[in-house]
């Protein structure tokens, strides 16, 4: 719901800011009861996305407020900044969009943020653990899940970029079996890794591990080069990610991320902050702070990414930078991620010294894809522009359908002598030759009869029809009224005529064909009909 | 809930004062937006219960065009129905009250003809509603039909207690929420609003199909942004919207817990505090008693369903808000 954006975590949990842990716990359970995945209570109030994000917000609030340290930090931050938002969506969530991925530390200064990296590290380290064992901790299941994804957004851009993004998990579907592989992408046994993850003790456990880790390789080129990632890398990462046991647990969320992740990532790429990332990462490396990151990177990079990437770089590193800059300058616009990665790939293989190979390695489609989008009017429009307007649609060949266009009833001889224009009965292809050639005008002698109050019996209609020279067949063809009905009308054979409502329609059609006032004719005829049948009229 | 026995219920009942209007008349409407969810069960058995406590109760079958409350009570279709009142064949509703097998419990049967009383004109309906509020009894229990038609909502809105019956199924929940919304919007439409507030409310109502305006709370927020004072009045009105909830046909523990959750969700997303009165278990005694054409409270007073309905009656009468009944 829209209102959540401005709510504090306390408001989200519907507790006062002085609430005890028990109160928070109780309130959380209560709200989680109706926001639960299986809950009927919000059915039709929230759609599944809304419910999911509301749940995520709730879990985030609970996770923060139920932890004394985090709660204290949150309260401090609220005091420091009156406008401190409870829920804030970082612009660069790398593939995650919902407010599930927000964190109260979202607005911290960089220094503050760096200070807290161990905490983030803890949550980050927790992240890969998904699956059956995930229920063992103190927190409820989706609380943990969301927390993990939330914390990914809290990391530096480098980590975010390096992690398999939810946005990249395109293609993973619901019907994939739950991952049961006991090895995760670190090659470690799940059980083995799960053990130290929960509880507060894990910070202490994590730290020594980090200290034992070798420092980040200093000689590594700026991270930016690697980040774009070639298509193959993307694929490899996606694959590695898809293999993880935790993925199965989070299928639903990832589906959503899959939809929204790419624009997010784009936004992230465009973010100015990214420019500073290279130095930021090198600073981190020199401080030795995110060694855990290096630890995480190491095994994952090995099989798919590092070898081709490194060899390419060894071959063409300096010229590549140059040509890449050129390329970017040339297009003068931030490339979409796909184009960027394609470009990277292209540059990996292209050595400027042997340009010929460019054509060999860089397939034509690649170049096309790297081009900035250019508007071209679709060809179909041009065709349409020169095409002549479509021919006017022929009116239906049914006589006298349009009351508006039907000429008025002939009243005087002078009206009658002039050939009548009957735009509503155009001669059309399927009419017989005689029907097309005949002009249905009334003969003067008969028209005289029509000036006064006339009883339109069948015989008069017949005389009128014959005066126009139209045969019964032709009239039947034009009116689509069966010939036997027309005969019955002309012979006043009321017994043979159908029910009044149909007869009225037939007579009206008949009258229109003859250019008569259908209302008058039907009224008159149906009077006779009623007299005979005792009904209708 | 299930373990509660009748004696305890009755003791509670006699201890709790009867809330009500100055005249002592209490109008209870039982709706829910969907058919087959137990509206007639709840209303008939509440009527039986209150009558058994010595109250004068009239059941009004307001399912115009589909009345069958008499069958639930085991009597034949009364000779005179609401149709006669609407067509002015009788002048007062009292003349329509048919006796039932339960002393103190009367029935005003709904209309059986489809085109007349099932679709009364507005003035006819107003006259009927006015007469309902003037009936000289302790309780008027209105059994509403399904759907969210104006004729149903208007009966619901004159009640002091609007009981919403749901069953633990998405269709029922969906209809119940729709019913709440429809009832609230109907109330807004007919409410006497501040001169300056009316256009804003109507603007909001016209806009309520949009994505940002899905619930009454959204509408009130919309109005509040434009008319803070009037909006606050609306919000106060919203919080006084008389809604109570009964969950019927609960089979599992989770389903018994649905009531508090729905109540919470309604308060949170609609801004309407909905009191959860209790849930009724799925009980064979219920359908068996319907087959026998007797109210389950008469037929099987010891059944779980009967106990729970007694509990609901107690909660209905208790002034304080029901504590969450987690079973």
Contacts between the chains, C-beta under 8 A, distances in Angstrom:
chain1	res1	chain2	res2	distance
A	1	B	269	6.7
A	2	B	212	6.2
A	2	B	218	7.9
A	3	B	221	7.4
A	14	B	268	7.9
A	30	B	260	7.6
A	30	B	264	6.4
A	30	B	324	7.8
A	31	B	264	7.0
A	31	B	268	7.9
A	33	B	257	6.6
A	33	B	260	7.2
A	33	B	261	4.8
A	33	B	264	7.5
A	34	B	261	3.7
A	34	B	262	7.2
A	34	B	264	5.1
A	34	B	265	4.5
A	34	B	268	7.9
A	38	B	254	7.7
A	39	B	261	6.0
A	40	B	168	6.1
A	40	B	169	7.6
A	40	B	170	6.0
A	40	B	173	5.1
A	40	B	258	5.9
A	40	B	261	7.7
A	40	B	262	7.6
A	41	B	173	7.2
A	41	B	258	6.4
A	41	B	261	3.7
A	41	B	262	4.6
A	41	B	264	7.1
A	41	B	265	4.3
A	42	B	265	5.0
A	42	B	269	7.2
A	43	B	170	4.8
A	43	B	173	4.7
A	43	B	174	6.0
A	43	B	177	7.9
A	44	B	170	7.5
A	44	B	173	6.6
A	44	B	174	4.0
A	44	B	177	5.4
A	44	B	178	7.5
A	45	B	177	6.0
A	45	B	214	7.4
A	45	B	215	6.8
A	45	B	265	6.2
A	45	B	269	4.9
A	45	B	270	7.8
A	46	B	269	7.4
